[in-house]
Amino acid sequence: LSTIAFQGQRMGAVNAAIALAGLYPLAESGHASSDAGHSLAVNSMLMHLVGVTVWVGGLVALFALSRTGERAGVLVARYSTLALISFALVASSGLVSGFIRLYQPADLFSPYGLLLLGKASLLVVLGVLGVRYRAGMVEKIKEKASAFWSLVAFELFVMGAAIGLGTALAATPLPENPNEFAPLTPAEILTGDPLPPELTPLSWLTVWDIDLLWLGVSVGAIVFYLYGVMRLRQRGDSWPIARTVSWILGMLVLLYVTNGAPNAYQEFLFSMHMVGHMMLSMLVPVLLVPGAPVTLITHVQQARKDGSWGLREWALWAVHTPYAWFISHPLFAAFNFAMSLVLFYYTPLFRWATEEHLGHQWMIVHFLITGYLFVQSLIGVDPQPHKPSFPLKLMLLIGTMAFHAFFGLGLMNEKSLLLADWFGSMGRTWGDDPLTDQAAGGAFAWGVGEIPTIVITLMVAYRDWETDRKSTR
């Protein structure tokens, strides 16, 4: 109904976002919600549902819009990209959902494990065939309508094979869980996951807790960025290597924070939660902003002439809306960045983000966006509506450093435990007591959290000096 009532490019995006958001309750309340590794299971199911929806829905839309001619060739090429991404989502999330139900290496040779290996092999073959088949169909569809039905038949075959394998896997008895009847520990009662091993210097490298959603985001962002740079090079255009390196490093740090030791320990140690917070809001944006992703998109993507909006049009619209003008203003970005610390940790938001899966995902997105907007307003390469002066930038940086120090000292001197019924009830027999661990988190927010701010200050000072030098010349 909303699609009929509200039409246009922007409202179409709003309707699509509402439709995709409606898939989350299915992922959260489905059988994945009771699995060990709750976060991984729910994110895998959500990715699976989104992939299937876009894949099938795109084929229906393709059928409704055009079946032959020049326009059909263009639409098939665009659908091919969506279908490939959707297939990757469906295949990876389906396989991960299967592998988390293998409790020991021997389970890989059980009927369930062998069927899972067969599904993985067949999906890889289908994916390769799909890419090659669609690439050859673009020109054929321009000439004759029968080629369109061949594409539809092939897509239905691939979809049917993927769904059939999933159905067969679901009907196969699961391997026996050796810990099914073991008594739950306090950590398992609270989080659904067992207490990780004692945090040691080596644990920072060896302990991982995979989050498929953010693993996909990080790897996908690197792949598409490198693809864009390759397109530019093929066209004869240059792209600074420093931007590419900065972007890749930023995404690798994001991958580590959301899948490595910070993610594995953040539910059990406040200090590790703070480590993840500071890296998400300060270190990752400092690396991503110099990568200039919007500039890369506008250079790589050609402007569309048929009235539709592609990635380039959406990116340019996003940075030129009145809302973007407001949230990208340096004063608002700095205020939002600083006040988020207090509003998050001293309101019910902290409990929601700690206890609920959706709250945890919101926390990651919020920290990334607030940090990115703040860094972009100071050292951004991408187009932005504001050009703050050097004194204003310096004032905002000093104010941010002072606020971080105030917040960190407040946590270090706090006599009561934040979320005492959570962090104080894990049953840990290793590490500092919860209150001492909380003070360590405050020290990290104050001390180590200032390092990216100092780096930003040096970059701002260097750019101002470079601008003055050019003006003098």
Solvent accessible surface area in square Angstrom, and as a share of the most:
residue,aa,sasa,rsa
1,L,184,0.92
2,S,48,0.31
3,T,86,0.50
4,I,133,0.67
5,A,72,0.56
6,F,112,0.47
7,Q,139,0.62
8,G,52,0.50
9,Q,71,0.31
10,R,140,0.51
11,M,66,0.30
12,G,34,0.33
13,A,41,0.32
14,V,68,0.39
15,N,16,0.08
16,A,52,0.40
17,A,60,0.46
18,I,108,0.55
19,A,63,0.49
20,L,62,0.31
21,A,64,0.50
22,G,43,0.41
23,L,24,0.12
24,Y,35,0.13
25,P,74,0.47
26,L,106,0.53
27,A,0,0.00
28,E,50,0.23
29,S,88,0.57
30,G,29,0.28
31,H,111,0.50
32,A,2,0.01
33,S,42,0.27
34,S,97,0.63
35,D,34,0.18
36,A,70,0.54
37,G,24,0.23
38,H,46,0.20
39,S,40,0.26
40,L,28,0.14
41,A,2,0.01
42,V,0,0.00
43,N,1,0.00
44,S,0,0.00
45,M,34,0.15
46,L,32,0.16
47,M,12,0.05
48,H,49,0.22
49,L,44,0.22
50,V,32,0.18
51,G,0,0.00
52,V,45,0.26
53,T,60,0.35
54,V,46,0.27
55,W,6,0.02
56,V,59,0.34
57,G,37,0.35
58,G,17,0.16
59,L,11,0.06
60,V,94,0.54
61,A,47,0.37
62,L,6,0.03
63,F,81,0.34
64,A,77,0.60
65,L,106,0.53
66,S,17,0.11
67,R,100,0.37
68,T,65,0.38
69,G,24,0.23
70,E,116,0.52
71,R,125,0.46
72,A,0,0.00
73,G,1,0.01
74,V,57,0.33
75,L,22,0.11
76,V,0,0.00
77,A,45,0.35
78,R,66,0.24
79,Y,9,0.03
80,S,23,0.15
81,T,74,0.43
82,L,88,0.44
83,A,0,0.00
84,L,80,0.40
85,I,66,0.34
86,S,2,0.01
87,F,21,0.09
88,A,55,0.42
89,L,45,0.23
90,V,10,0.06
91,A,13,0.10
92,S,42,0.27
93,S,0,0.00
94,G,8,0.08
95,L,30,0.15
96,V,37,0.21
97,S,18,0.12
98,G,2,0.02
99,F,77,0.32
100,I,42,0.21
101,R,26,0.09
102,L,30,0.15
103,Y,77,0.29
104,Q,85,0.38
105,P,121,0.76
106,A,72,0.56
107,D,11,0.06
108,L,55,0.27
109,F,149,0.62
110,S,26,0.17
111,P,102,0.64
112,Y,8,0.03
113,G,0,0.00
114,L,96,0.48
115,L,57,0.28
116,L,0,0.00
117,L,67,0.34
118,G,37,0.36
119,K,13,0.05
120,A,20,0.15
121,S,69,0.45
122,L,74,0.37
123,L,3,0.02
124,V,98,0.56
125,V,80,0.46
126,L,6,0.03
127,G,12,0.12
128,V,83,0.48
129,L,87,0.43
130,G,3,0.02
131,V,65,0.37
132,R,181,0.66
133,Y,71,0.27
134,R,6,0.02
135,A,74,0.57
136,G,41,0.39
137,M,10,0.04
138,V,28,0.16
139,E,105,0.47
140,K,105,0.45
141,I,0,0.00
142,K,55,0.23
143,E,142,0.64
144,K,111,0.47
145,A,44,0.34
146,S,68,0.44
147,A,6,0.04
148,F,0,0.00
149,W,122,0.43
150,S,50,0.32
151,L,0,0.00
152,V,21,0.12
153,A,60,0.47
154,F,32,0.13
155,E,0,0.00
156,L,100,0.50
157,F,122,0.51
158,V,1,0.01
159,M,11,0.05
160,G,41,0.39
161,A,24,0.18
162,A,8,0.06
163,I,100,0.51
164,G,38,0.36
165,L,31,0.16
166,G,25,0.24
167,T,86,0.50
168,A,44,0.34
169,L,11,0.05
170,A,89,0.69
171,A,85,0.66
172,T,25,0.14
173,P,111,0.70
174,L,94,0.47
175,P,16,0.10
176,E,146,0.65
177,N,44,0.23
178,P,84,0.53
179,N,107,0.55
180,E,104,0.47
181,F,186,0.77
182,A,51,0.39
183,P,124,0.78
184,L,121,0.60
185,T,62,0.36
186,P,67,0.42
187,A,1,0.01
188,E,42,0.19
189,I,121,0.61
190,L,57,0.28
191,T,19,0.11
192,G,40,0.38
193,D,34,0.17
194,P,88,0.55
195,L,52,0.26
196,P,17,0.11
197,P,85,0.53
198,E,92,0.41
199,L,47,0.23
200,T,56,0.33
201,P,122,0.77
202,L,120,0.60
203,S,7,0.04
204,W,86,0.30
205,L,130,0.65
206,T,84,0.49
207,V,23,0.13
208,W,110,0.39
209,D,60,0.31
210,I,71,0.36
211,D,4,0.02
212,L,13,0.06
213,L,45,0.23
214,W,20,0.07
215,L,50,0.25
216,G,35,0.34
217,V,62,0.36
218,S,0,0.00
219,V,68,0.39
220,G,20,0.19
221,A,23,0.18
222,I,23,0.12
223,V,83,0.48
224,F,114,0.47
225,Y,8,0.03
226,L,78,0.39
227,Y,103,0.39
228,G,5,0.05
229,V,13,0.07
230,M,94,0.42
231,R,83,0.30
232,L,1,0.01
233,R,123,0.45
234,Q,130,0.58
235,R,104,0.38
236,G,67,0.64
237,D,61,0.32
238,S,98,0.63
239,W,8,0.03
240,P,66,0.41
241,I,121,0.61
242,A,72,0.56
243,R,59,0.22
244,T,10,0.06
245,V,72,0.41
246,S,16,0.11
247,W,24,0.08
248,I,43,0.22
249,L,85,0.42
250,G,0,0.00
251,M,15,0.06
252,L,83,0.42
253,V,29,0.17
254,L,3,0.01
255,L,29,0.14
256,Y,46,0.17
257,V,6,0.04
258,T,4,0.02
259,N,1,0.00
260,G,0,0.00
261,A,0,0.00
262,P,2,0.01
263,N,20,0.10
264,A,10,0.08
265,Y,0,0.00
266,Q,24,0.11
267,E,42,0.19
268,F,8,0.03
269,L,9,0.04
270,F,2,0.01
271,S,18,0.12
272,M,3,0.01
273,H,9,0.04
274,M,0,0.00
275,V,11,0.07
276,G,7,0.07
277,H,8,0.03
278,M,7,0.03
279,M,33,0.15
280,L,5,0.03
281,S,4,0.03
282,M,4,0.02
283,L,62,0.31
284,V,0,0.00
285,P,0,0.00
286,V,13,0.07
287,L,37,0.18
288,L,12,0.06
289,V,0,0.00
290,P,21,0.13
291,G,0,0.00
292,A,0,0.00
293,P,23,0.14
294,V,26,0.15
295,T,21,0.12
296,L,8,0.04
297,I,41,0.21
298,T,26,0.15
299,H,92,0.41
300,V,7,0.04
301,Q,67,0.30
302,Q,123,0.55
303,A,44,0.34
304,R,81,0.30
305,K,185,0.78
306,D,75,0.39
307,G,57,0.54
308,S,32,0.21
309,W,76,0.27
310,G,7,0.07
311,L,106,0.53
312,R,62,0.23
313,E,31,0.14
314,W,68,0.24
315,A,15,0.12
316,L,50,0.25
317,W,93,0.33
318,A,49,0.38
319,V,32,0.18
320,H,126,0.56
321,T,21,0.12
322,P,116,0.73
323,Y,152,0.58
324,A,13,0.10
325,W,129,0.45
326,F,105,0.44
327,I,29,0.15
328,S,13,0.09
329,H,48,0.22
330,P,3,0.02
331,L,91,0.45
332,F,59,0.25
333,A,1,0.01
334,A,9,0.07
335,F,126,0.53
336,N,35,0.18
337,F,9,0.04
338,A,13,0.10
339,M,55,0.24
340,S,10,0.07
341,L,3,0.02
342,V,45,0.26
343,L,94,0.47
344,F,3,0.01
345,Y,5,0.02
346,Y,99,0.38
347,T,49,0.28
348,P,113,0.71
349,L,64,0.32
350,F,3,0.01
351,R,86,0.31
352,W,90,0.32
353,A,2,0.02
354,T,19,0.11
355,E,76,0.34
356,E,88,0.39
357,H,16,0.07
358,L,86,0.43
359,G,0,0.00
360,H,24,0.11
361,Q,18,0.08
362,W,83,0.29
363,M,10,0.05
364,I,5,0.02
365,V,62,0.36
366,H,42,0.19
367,F,2,0.01
368,L,25,0.12
369,I,90,0.45
370,T,5,0.03
371,G,0,0.00
372,Y,53,0.20
373,L,29,0.15
374,F,2,0.01
375,V,2,0.01
376,Q,17,0.07
377,S,2,0.01
378,L,4,0.02
379,I,1,0.00
380,G,13,0.13
381,V,50,0.29
382,D,8,0.04
383,P,60,0.38
384,Q,33,0.15
385,P,63,0.39
386,H,19,0.09
387,K,169,0.72
388,P,24,0.15
389,S,64,0.41
390,F,59,0.25
391,P,93,0.58
392,L,45,0.22
393,K,37,0.16
394,L,59,0.30
395,M,111,0.50
396,L,18,0.09
397,L,1,0.00
398,I,105,0.53
399,G,40,0.38
400,T,4,0.02
401,M,57,0.25
402,A,59,0.46
403,F,47,0.20
404,H,3,0.01
405,A,21,0.16
406,F,143,0.60
407,F,8,0.03
408,G,0,0.00
409,L,71,0.35
410,G,35,0.34
411,L,1,0.00
412,M,71,0.32
413,N,98,0.50
414,E,49,0.22
415,K,174,0.74
416,S,67,0.44
417,L,37,0.18
418,L,23,0.12
419,L,23,0.11
420,A,54,0.42
421,D,82,0.43
422,W,12,0.04
423,F,7,0.03
424,G,41,0.40
425,S,49,0.32
426,M,4,0.02
427,G,48,0.46
428,R,40,0.15
429,T,134,0.78
430,W,34,0.12
431,G,58,0.56
432,D,79,0.41
433,D,78,0.41
434,P,40,0.25
435,L,70,0.35
436,T,65,0.38
437,D,11,0.06
438,Q,1,0.01
439,A,30,0.23
440,A,47,0.36
441,G,0,0.00
442,G,0,0.00
443,A,41,0.32
444,F,46,0.19
445,A,1,0.00
446,W,98,0.34
447,G,40,0.39
448,V,71,0.41
449,G,2,0.02
450,E,17,0.08
451,I,100,0.51
452,P,14,0.09
453,T,1,0.00
454,I,83,0.42
455,V,60,0.34
456,I,2,0.01
457,T,33,0.19
458,L,117,0.58
459,M,52,0.23
460,V,4,0.02
461,A,41,0.32
462,Y,130,0.50
463,R,82,0.30
464,D,43,0.22
465,W,140,0.49
466,E,34,0.15
467,T,82,0.48
468,D,78,0.41
469,R,87,0.32
470,K,127,0.54
471,S,90,0.58
472,T,122,0.71
473,R,203,0.74
